[in-house]
Amino acid sequence: MTPDQIIFLLCAALIVSSALMVVTTRNLVHAALWLVAALFGVAILYGLLQAGFLALVQVVVYIGAIAILFIFAVMLTRREKRDKGPQINQNWMISALLAFLTFGGLTYILSSWDGFSKTANALPTGVDTLMVLGKALVSPDAYVLPFEVASILLLAALVGAVFIASSSKE
Amino acid sequence: MTFWNDPINLIAGWLRDVFMGWGMTAGLANVITSLIGIIVMILFAMLIAIALVWVERKVVARFQDRLGPNRIGPFGIFQPFADIVKLIIKEDITPAGADKVVFNMAPVISLASVILIWAIVPLASKIYGVDINVGVLYLVAVGSFGTLSVIMAGWASNNKYALIGAFRMVATMISYEIPMVVALMIPTIIAGTMSVKGITEAQSNLWFVILSPLGLLLFMISAIAELGRSPFDLNEAESEIVAGFHIEYSGMKFGLFYAGELLHAFTFGGFMAVLFFGGYGGFFGLEKLSAFTWLSNPFIELVVFLVKALIGYWIIMWVKYSMPRIRIDHMLTFNWKFLTPLAFVLLMMTALFDKLLAPTQFYVVGMFLSNVVLAWIVIEILRRYSKRERVEHEKNAEPVIQVAHH
């Protein structure tokens, strides 16, 4: 095994186990922390794929925002009044079956794709991937339209948030 | 390649050859050499942190008209070692009701968030961890681990003061991250790269502080807020919430927070140097003259970087020990109503003038003057605003009643 593969396996184990802990732990703050671990694992995966920009944006956006989630978790829960009820309801069998089928179906579809077993081509040296990404985002024959639509969506959300926050004063 | 021209790569290459001589594959030898490099870099950063304890105590003493540590060694220079021994032999207390794992993890993550920055600090042209093309963004990303460690410490301590301190710290860090990112975009735009080494090299003829003095100011203010140092030290406001998020920590766990804070301040001093004062280089083209080629020696560059970083660190200390703490609503208003709009205007202006003036010979003058004009407009707006406020205030104030003396 190459060092890259070892890091990938460790990282995949980290992601899967922390994702499991997010949904099984009873402590909401611990769930937020496990979510941090899972998202950080995803950032490492991006790093392994040489997508440094994506990895860092993952850390800034998700781990930076988890702090806010954390605050909500602290403010909305109390240790003494922690939920003691069962964590699953009677539909768990069907959900497990559906999840398994989805996973199996996706694996089947992907394995019939001819790129599934190929190793990715190494990046040509001297190519600044960040520059390519930046140009693609503003180039008319690439992604300028989705990029602008996403910006307008975010702007609308921002304006809406300001409106709701300011109208509650009156 | 001799030792004096490229020490780190020479040693690394030699180590790699030794490991491969023992029968390792090239890949494994590379991984082990990199691990050794990481450990050496961390040790270097920690040694600096030990020295900073002395620097900080000595400088604060001068600001407060005291002598500071002066008993152990000349000028008290061995004081940090006594401090470390004291911290290690102190009783290690975990408060009742604390969340033990999270409580013990918080100081480690706090220090790690600072040490991680050192991966990209360009100490000299050939002495650095990695040179990634998203270096500036990395600085911001690593900062979010600092936020996380603070709130973990605050929550896990099971202490109201600690939690209040953590909430305040998160409010500060989330708000001031915006002007910080925008201030970091300014050297990026001027240099045309996000790599910190590329930004340093782009300043070999001219420091960016001349092209964008306002950018430096914005970066410095938001860096101080990010550090949680005075005047933004609401997170540990001693007179209100005792010590904030690290109230329950004793011994070396407190030591980790303290070392992390000092090293963080020094690192931001270093980044002020890297982004605006030419980093390890920036000799205004002097090193190209044949008589001054020794300036590009890595050891000289290392010393230059450390001196510039110390000056930046000293400015941060100067602000810390001269300014009173600001109120939390003032802190938020200052950010959202003043710094953030200013940062965005400055960003747009820098991007525009950089493109317009770059081919002409008025580039430097134009960039500098545009900053001066913007600063003047901002000061004028502030002056009018405060005048209006004052007039309003005086109109509503109760008239002074003359009290007759009997």
Contacts between the chains, C-beta under 8 A, distances in Angstrom:
chain1	res1	chain2	res2	distance
A	2	B	27	6.2
A	3	B	27	6.2
A	3	B	28	7.4
A	3	B	31	5.0
A	29	B	99	7.7
A	29	B	102	7.7
A	29	B	155	6.0
A	30	B	99	8.0
A	30	B	102	7.7
A	33	B	102	6.8
A	33	B	152	7.3
A	36	B	148	6.6
A	52	B	132	5.6
A	52	B	133	6.7
A	52	B	134	5.0
A	53	B	133	7.9
A	53	B	134	5.0
A	53	B	137	7.1
A	56	B	134	5.3
A	56	B	137	4.7
A	56	B	138	5.7
A	56	B	140	7.9
A	56	B	141	4.4
A	57	B	137	7.4
A	57	B	141	8.0
A	59	B	141	4.0
A	59	B	142	7.8
A	59	B	144	6.2
A	60	B	137	7.0
A	60	B	140	5.7
A	60	B	141	4.8
A	60	B	144	6.1
A	63	B	141	7.9
A	63	B	144	4.9
A	63	B	145	6.9
A	63	B	148	6.4
A	64	B	141	7.9
A	64	B	144	3.7
A	64	B	147	6.7
A	64	B	174	7.6
A	64	B	177	7.3
A	66	B	148	6.8
A	67	B	144	7.4
A	67	B	147	4.8
A	67	B	148	6.0
A	67	B	151	5.4
A	67	B	170	5.1
A	67	B	173	7.8
A	67	B	174	7.0
A	68	B	170	7.5
A	68	B	174	7.1
A	70	B	148	7.9
A	70	B	151	5.2
A	70	B	155	7.2
A	70	B	170	8.0
A	71	B	151	7.1
A	71	B	167	6.5
A	71	B	170	6.4
A	74	B	155	5.7
A	74	B	163	7.0
A	128	B	133	5.9
A	129	B	133	7.5
A	130	B	133	4.9
A	130	B	134	6.2
A	130	B	194	6.8
